[in-house]
Amino acid sequence: MKTCDWLVVGGGLAGSALGYELRRAGFSVLLLEQAEGYPPPNTATNCSYGGIAYWSGTTPLMQQLCREGIELHRTLSAELDGDTEYRELNLLLTIDPDRDPQAVAEAYCKMETVPTLVDKATARELESLLNLDAISGVLVVKHGHVSPEAIVQTYQQAFLRLGGEICHEQVTEFLQSETDSTRYHEVKTAAANRYFAENVVVCAGGLSRSLLRKAGLAVRLYATIAELIELPPGEIQLRSIVMPAELKRFELEAAAAAADSLWDEPNQEIAPAILDAGVVQFRNGRIRIGQISRVFSDPLVPTESLGGEQAMRQAIGRLIPVLKDQPGQWRSCPVAFSCDRLPLVGAIPGQTGIQVFSGFGNPFAILPPLARRFAHHAAGQPDPLLLQVSPDRFQRSMQSSFPKEVSASTQANSA
């Protein structure tokens, strides 16, 4: 029988960062991830842009976390003794031709750093591949960026050097048991192994809700199915990250979360799909084009035959024509979100020792500092900030409210 202080379920960015921070705080930690790789395939980390929207906070909570996040990123490679490929680039937020640039820019006025509105000629200077007929203007702001694969790998390698353990097994069941007069949680895997821990934390991203439901636990956590196309390194060189100024994803998430009763029914499409046309190039030259977001009650439903690749190529082709017909690989993954665009971090109401760490709308900016805060809190340093992202906030909502992020925020750009 294998026991530990903390059992972390999920090996993407969330589980890797949290496992590292808990081990760094002195706990014995076992990380369970069903697939091998950095990061595992078909995870949100594997399908993400890697953007760090540290400038986009509109509430004191988000502004504080974003400031902590960017400070951490700037020293994280040295701390982890590995290269996260951190850098800062221009983010160009494109405004559609039929939209008033001034009106769109007004929606960004509450951001920690307000993007600068520039005309089409200046936009062309910043990104020479941009089709000026496809825009009426552009908002520009400095944006952090990492390689999702590199940061997960550096977190996991640092975790292993500290004495953490990783097992590649699929979790199938949570149970509660008594061992040596101490209350432990038992986790069973598809390999018929049993693991025991004083605390279990679920960091399974878009699969977290369905995994917890198997244990009879309900959380207000949902998932979109994100689709993108990855292009291999080639001769095309982008100068900037390009994303839409008016994201549709937030409206989709709001509509999907409002239909809470449908999420536990089989074969339900919760809301119509949306497309936010964007593109990012990584340091090694590969390019990711996206993204379509779909909402089904089953986060693993196949979507490759639904025409997403052609739709994304058409949309990005209008903005950056040279990319439209470039060879690339379609891929998809489930991406977790909550009903108020804040993550769920902490104990599940009514449970002892089962926690959740998921639903990050701006993961690369706020997840690393929240992982550190979580570990310090677990080690006996109470952190009042964590109350604002605790899963029980929905039960407390009748007594107090937590401000939502402004809908123009580009948190989704970093998913």
N, C-alpha and C positions, 0 to 999 in steps of 0.2 A: 504494500500500500504506500503510495507516494503522497506526502502532505506538504503544504506550504502555507505561508501567511496570505498570499494573494494569488489567485488564479485569474489570469487575463485571457479572455476569449476574443480572438481576432488579432491578426498580425499585419493590418494595414498601418496607416500613419497613427491612428488613435491608439491601437493596442501596443505598437512599438514604442511610441513616445511615453505612454503611461507605464508600460513595463519597465522601461529604463529609469523613469523618475522614481517609481516605487522601490526598485532595487537600489538606486542611489540613496534613498532615504533609509536603507538598512533592512528592508523586508526581504524574506525569501519569496521569490516570484517564479511562477511557471506560466509561460505564454503558450496557449493552444491555438494553432492555426491549421486549417484543414489542407491547405495547399502550400507547396514550396515556391520560393522565388522572392525577389525584392522589387516591388511588393508582390503579394500573391496575385495571380491573374483574376480578372473579373471583379476587382474591388474598385471602390471610388478613387483610391489613391492611384491605381494603375491607369485609370481613365481621366485623370484630372489635368488641368492646365498648369498647376503648380504656382499659381499666382498668390501674392501676399498683399491683400488690399488693406494695408495698415493705415491708410489715409481715410478710410470710408466710415469710421464710427460716427454715429449721430446721437448717441446717448452717453452719459458719463461712464456706464459700465463698459460699453463697447470701445469707447475711446481709450480707457485705461488698459483693457486687454490688448488692443491693437498696439499701443505704445510698448507694452511689455513684450509683445510678440516680436516686433521688429528689432528691439534691443537684443532679444535672445538670438534671433536669426543671425545677427551680425557677428556673433561670437560662437555660434553653435558648431561650426566645422572644427574650430580649435578645441572646443570642449569634448566633442565626440571623437576627435582624432580621425576625421574622415571628411571628404568634400561633399557638401550638400549642393554644390553648384549655385550658391546664393549670389545674386546680383540684383541691381536695380535698373529698370528700363522705363522708357516712356510707355504709358498706356494710352492708346487712342480710343476714345469712346465715340463711335460714329453716330451721327444723327441722320435719320432718313430724309430724303429730298422733300417730302411733303410736310415735314415738321418744322416748327419755328425754333431755331437754335437758342434764342434767348429764353423762351419758355421752358425748353428742356434743361438748359443750364440752371434755371431757377430751382429745379428740384434737387440740385446738389449743394445748395447754399448752406445746409446744416452739417455738412461733412467736416471732419476734423481738419482736413486739407481740402479746400475747394478747388476743383479742377479749373483750368483756364480754358475759356472758349476761344478757339482760333478759326480763322476763315479757311476756305478750301486751298488756297495757295500755300498757306503755312502748313496745312495738313500734308500736302504733297511733299514739302521739304522734309517733314518728319518721317514720312513713309512714301517712298517714290513709287511703290507698286499699287498704291491706292487709286481706284477709279473715282475721279471727282464727280462724275455724273450720278454716282450712287449715294451721294451725301449732300447735306446742306451745310454742314459744319462738323467740327470735332471738338470734344473736350479732351484736354491733355493733363495728365498727372503722373508723377513718378510712382512706380509700382514695383514691389518686391517680387522676386521669382526664384524658385528652386526646382531642381529635378525631383519629382515625386519618388522615383525609384531610388535615387541617391540618398535622399534624406531618410527613407525607411531603412535602407541598408546600413547607413551609419548609426542610426538609433539601435538597430538590432545587434550590430557588432559591438557597440559600446555596452549594451545590456549583457551580452555574453561575456565580455571581458570582466564585468563586475561580478560574475558568478550566477547570472540568470540562466534559465533553462527554457529552450523552445522545443515543443513536440508538435509534429505535423499530423494532427488527427482531427476528425470532424466531431464536434460536440453534438450529442443526440439527446441528452437528458440531464436535468438538474434535480437533485434530491437533497433532502436535509437528513443528517444522521448524527448519532452520538458516538464519539470516539474518545476514549480515555477521559471521560467526564467533561469533555470540551465539545461545544457545539461546532460541528464542521458542516460544510456544504460538499456534497458529493457530485461530481461531474462524470458522466459516462460518455464514452466516445464510440464511434462506429467500429473501431478496432477492438471493442469489448474491454477496453481498459477503464479503470476507475481511478479518479484523482480526488483528493480531499484538500479543502482549503478553508481557513477561517473566513475568508472573504472572496467572493467571486465578482468580477466586474466584466460586463458584456460590452465589448468594443467592436461589434460586428457590423457597424455601418448600416447599410440598407437592409441587411438580414437580421438586425437586432430585434425588431418587432416580432417577426415570425419565430425566431428562436426563443424569445421570452414567452410567447404565447403557448409554446409547447409545454412550458412549465406552469401554465395557468396564470401567468403574470401579464397584466395589461399596462402598457405605457402609451403616452400620446406621442408616438414616434411613427413616422411614415417613410416612404421611399419613392423617389422617381426612378425610372430607368433612363439613364443618360446614354446617348449614342454620339460617337465621334469617329473621325477618320484620322489615322496616323500615316503620315508620309515619311519615307526614309530620307536620310540626308541626301542632298543633291546640290545643284548649282544655285537654287533660289535662296536669297538672303533677305530676310525681313529685318527692319531696323527697330520695330516696335511690336508690342502686343496690341491686337485690334479686337475690340469687343463692342457690342451695341450699348448706346447710352441709355436706352429704355428697354430694360430686360422684361421679358414676359414670364420668366420662371417664377417670380414672386407671386404673381396673380394665380398661376397654376397651383402653387403650393397652398395658397390660402383657400382656393376652391376645393382642393383635394382633402385638406385637413378638416374642412367643414363637413365633409361627408364621412365622418368617423365610423358610422354604423356599417358602411359598405366594405370596410377594410378587412373584415373577418369573414366575408362571403367569398366563395370561390368564383374565379373567372369574371371578375368585374373590372371594366375599364372605368376608373373613377372620374376622369376628366379628359377632354381632348388634348392631344399632343401639342407642344409648342416648339418653335425653333428660334434660338438666339444665335445669330451668325457671328462667330468669332474665330480667331486663329492665334496661335502662339508658336514660336520657334524656340527649341531648346539649344543649349550651348553646343551640343554635338551636331546640330544641323537638322535634326528631325523636326517635323511640324505636326501639330495637332489642329484639326479643323472640327468645329462643332457648332452648337451642340443641339441635339433634339432631346427633349425631356418628355417621357410618357409616364402615365400613372395607372398601374394595374394593381389589383389586390394581391397578386402573386408577383413579387419582385424579380422572379427568375423566369417569367414568361418570355419565350423567344420573340424577338422583334425584327430580326434581320430581313424578313420578307416584306416588311411594311413600307418600304420605299424611302427609308431615312437617308441612306447614302446619297441617292440622287438629289433629294431635297437639300441636303447640306452642301453638295457641290454647286447646285444652282445658286444658293444664297451667297456662299462665299465667292463664287464666280462673279457676281455683280460687284462685290467690293474689291476683290483682288483677282482679276481675270486669269492671271497666269497660273493660279492654283486649281482652277476648275477641273481640269482633266489630268492632273498629276496622279500617277499610280499610288495607291495607298491601301491600308487595311481598315475595314470597318470594325468597330468593337463597341461593346456596351457593358454597362455595370449598374447595379442599384446604388442610389445615393440617398442617404438618410436626411430627413428634415423633421422639424417639430411644427407645432401649430402657431408658434409666435416668433419663429426665426432665431430663437436662442437655443443652444444645445441642451441636452439632458445630461446632467453631471451629478452623480451622487446616488444615495440609497433609494431604492424603489419603495414607495409608501407601503407600509404594512409588512415589510420584509426586514429580516435581520441578516446582514452580511451579503446580500445580493444587490449589486449596484450597476449603474449604466453609465457609459461614457460615449455618447454618440449624438448625431444630429447637428453637426457643425456646419453652419451655412458659410462661414468664412474660415475654413479649417486651418490653412497654413498660417494665418495671422493669429488666431486665438487659441488653437488647440495646444501648441507647445506651452504657453504660459499657464493654461488651465491644467495641463497634466502636472506641471510643477506644483501648482497650488494644491491640487488634489492630493499629491503625495505628502506634502508638508502637513496638510490637514489630517491625513491618516496617521501621521507620525506624532500627532498630539499638539499641533499648532493650529488652533481653531481659526477658520477663515470665513468671516461674515459674507464676503463676496460670493462664495459658493452657494449661499441661500438663493441668490437671484437666478441661478441656473439649475437649481435642484428640481428633480421630477415632481416633488410635492407642491411646486408653486401653483399648479393648476387647482389644487385643493384649497390653496390659500387665496385664490384670486378674488373671492368674495370679500375678503378683508383688505386686500392690498392689490395693487396692479403694478405691472412692470412695463415700461415703455418699449414699444416695438421700434425696430430700425426703420428709417425712412425707405419707402419702396424703391427709390432710385439707387440705393446703395448697390455696389457691384460685388457684394459678398459671393453671389453665385459664380462670378468669374473665376474664383479661385478653387471651385469645387473639382 
